[in-house]
Amino acid sequence: MDKVVRCKGICRVYADDAYPVQALDNVDFEVATGEFVSLAGPSGSGKSTLLNIIGGLDRPTSGSVYLGDVCLNQLDESELSDLRLYQMGFIFQDYNLIPVLNALENVEFTMQLQGVHPGERTERAMATLASLNLDGLAHRRPAELSGGQQQRVAIARAIVTKPKVLLADEPSANLDSKSTESLLALLRQLNQEQGVTIITATHDPLVMRYAGRRVLLVDGHIDIDDSDSIDNAH
Amino acid sequence: MGIGETTLDTHGGSPARRSVLNTLLLIMSIAWRNLGRNRRRTGLVASAVAFSILLTVFFMSLQTGSYAVMTENATGFLAGHIQIQAKGYAEEARLETTFAGVQELLKQVRELPAVLAVTARAQTYALASVGERSVGVQIMGVNSAAELVLSTLPGFVVEGSYMGLGDPAIKNAQLEGSLSLNGEPLTEQVPAYIGSVLARNLGLALGEELILLGSQKRGGIATLVLVVTGIFSTGQTEVDRALVQIPLPTFQEIFNLHDEAHMLVIKGRDISQVGLLRRELNDKFPGLYVQSWFQLLPEIEQAMALDRISGYFFYGILLVMVVLSVVNTFIMMVFERTKEFGVLLALGMRPWAIVGLLQIEALWLCLLGIALGLVLAAFVVFVLGSIGIPLGDNAELMKAFHMPDRAYPQFSLIANLISPFFMLIFIQLAAFFSSIRVLKMRPALVMR
């Protein structure tokens, strides 16, 4: 199966403080197209760091990251922005919706950056919101939505551009169990029906259960990777 | 790669072009809405910009108004807006340096639409005597009726009347030939309008005689008996001590000038168009030397230039203060919104687009302040331009110099453009240097 993500010998050292912190230590990691992977581990294990490096949100201190055939190390900031815009979708723990835009405009945001025609943009955004049962809330601003609703808008924003890889960092952290179940069902549906590759960093056991492949990080190393024992690609 | 250019496509499926217009519209919309996120801060910054615009536009309008008064006052005294002279007269004011065909020239100049009034003058120096006393004076031959329109000197009369004009007793006497002074009918006397200091130095009173002795243009001796019909006091000692005005025909006759004069003095309809009129006159009379009041009264232009510089210094300080407050606000804003910028970067907005977003926010903010400031300034300038600003203790002094006792700000296009222009430029620079750190942001680090 095609490998959509390949990480080779990734190290990440945070050297901002007097004492350098080794967040990732020589990590080799690959994700096949269509996988639903959860990166698990205790706080400080390096799961979010690895997710950020895969998403081009951070750069490794050493090692190489590939998205398809493109080596992220060789891209400048603008090229990384383009890569994120066209190839990736992000779901954040804090939703991170743009507060001055309503739900519809938030979903349209990335398409507008892509230069999608206004008519098509609105049509796709409304369809995506409707698929997440948010069509009645399209014109509400984030402050007027509940946490679960905001997270669903964030998911709509992430998937509306049909990204190759969906990266979710602690997506259930601010959700109650019912909303979490609903979110995970949605992610699994995206993964299984649309073939979206999903990588999520989490310490929520429920999220781990929904993932097809679980990778446990401890102290910047991959401690357990069940990819060999589970055929998780759909 | 810039926005709108082909971008990488790892899987070959996504559309690979960005729309500059889309991005611009998006960030303009977000920038505008962002102003409403912290209304108090937006209000404070916009108010600071507005206040600074109000102050600078008002003071520049006040300067413009005072320059207009100063210029009208200075040019209206004797110099006029424009003078036409014989070539060489400006370098050395000799009696011989005249131009001929005065009446024809006057006619031609009068026909120009931009000319409000024109008169001819001739002048020289002579010895003025009364009894045993003699002093050097400047004799100026004038057309008294035209001078009433062109010059403010007739208004400085303190005794008698200007060349006998407007004095019914003298006028009637001249017409009837019934008024006599020292046994001579007044109609045969030459009226003289002299300065108060000269009158005092020579012990002259109204109606008394003054004898002039000078050299004619072509070598003879010019002598003339004048009768003082008016005494003026301008407050300028050098003028009050030396100037004597007499009718131009008399001057031409006794100094042997045949339809000749030293200068045509012109008042234009609009002093701001004086440069155009000067060029027109230059083209029309290539054999003569045309000067505008800039050349005739360089000290006025220099005084205004000096005043402008001190004004610019004040405006500069004001601008710096406002810009510093905007820089401070923007630095705070960039720090406060660091995480938000990280999110925008993560979603695929390019770093320069975020800098553009902040620039447009600064632009909106600045335009808001400028609009408010200009509206307030227009109101204040309109009201105070109509009723004037009392000059307090200086009013009497101004009155003595025949200047208004109130200051009137005057609408100035330059004032309305220059201050907002510099405000825009400097606030854009302030915003740019505050937001440039976005270019170095790594989304993962700033989103923590």
Chai-1 contact restraints between the chains, C-beta under 6 A:
chainA,res_idxA,chainB,res_idxB,connection_type,confidence,min_distance_angstrom,max_distance_angstrom,comment,restraint_id
A,N52,B,A444,contact,1.0,0.0,6.0,A-B,restraint_1
A,L57,B,A346,contact,1.0,0.0,6.0,A-B,restraint_2
A,L57,B,P443,contact,1.0,0.0,6.0,A-B,restraint_3
A,L57,B,A444,contact,1.0,0.0,6.0,A-B,restraint_4
A,D58,B,R442,contact,1.0,0.0,6.0,A-B,restraint_5
A,D58,B,A444,contact,1.0,0.0,6.0,A-B,restraint_6
A,L67,B,T10,contact,1.0,0.0,6.0,A-B,restraint_7
A,G68,B,T10,contact,1.0,0.0,6.0,A-B,restraint_8
A,G68,B,H11,contact,1.0,0.0,6.0,A-B,restraint_9
A,V70,B,L8,contact,1.0,0.0,6.0,A-B,restraint_10
A,V70,B,T10,contact,1.0,0.0,6.0,A-B,restraint_11
A,E77,B,P351,contact,1.0,0.0,6.0,A-B,restraint_12
A,S78,B,M1,contact,1.0,0.0,6.0,A-B,restraint_13
A,S78,B,R350,contact,1.0,0.0,6.0,A-B,restraint_14
A,S81,B,G348,contact,1.0,0.0,6.0,A-B,restraint_15
A,S81,B,R350,contact,1.0,0.0,6.0,A-B,restraint_16
A,D82,B,T7,contact,1.0,0.0,6.0,A-B,restraint_17
A,R84,B,G348,contact,1.0,0.0,6.0,A-B,restraint_18
A,L85,B,G348,contact,1.0,0.0,6.0,A-B,restraint_19
A,Y86,B,S14,contact,1.0,0.0,6.0,A-B,restraint_20
A,Q87,B,T10,contact,1.0,0.0,6.0,A-B,restraint_21
A,F90,B,A346,contact,1.0,0.0,6.0,A-B,restraint_22
A,N96,B,V343,contact,1.0,0.0,6.0,A-B,restraint_23
A,V100,B,R33,contact,1.0,0.0,6.0,A-B,restraint_24
A,V100,B,N34,contact,1.0,0.0,6.0,A-B,restraint_25
A,T110,B,L347,contact,1.0,0.0,6.0,A-B,restraint_26
A,T110,B,G348,contact,1.0,0.0,6.0,A-B,restraint_27
A,Q112,B,N22,contact,1.0,0.0,6.0,A-B,restraint_28
A,Q112,B,L26,contact,1.0,0.0,6.0,A-B,restraint_29
A,L113,B,G348,contact,1.0,0.0,6.0,A-B,restraint_30
A,G115,B,R17,contact,1.0,0.0,6.0,A-B,restraint_31
A,G115,B,R18,contact,1.0,0.0,6.0,A-B,restraint_32
A,G115,B,S19,contact,1.0,0.0,6.0,A-B,restraint_33
A,G115,B,N22,contact,1.0,0.0,6.0,A-B,restraint_34
A,K164,B,H11,contact,1.0,0.0,6.0,A-B,restraint_35
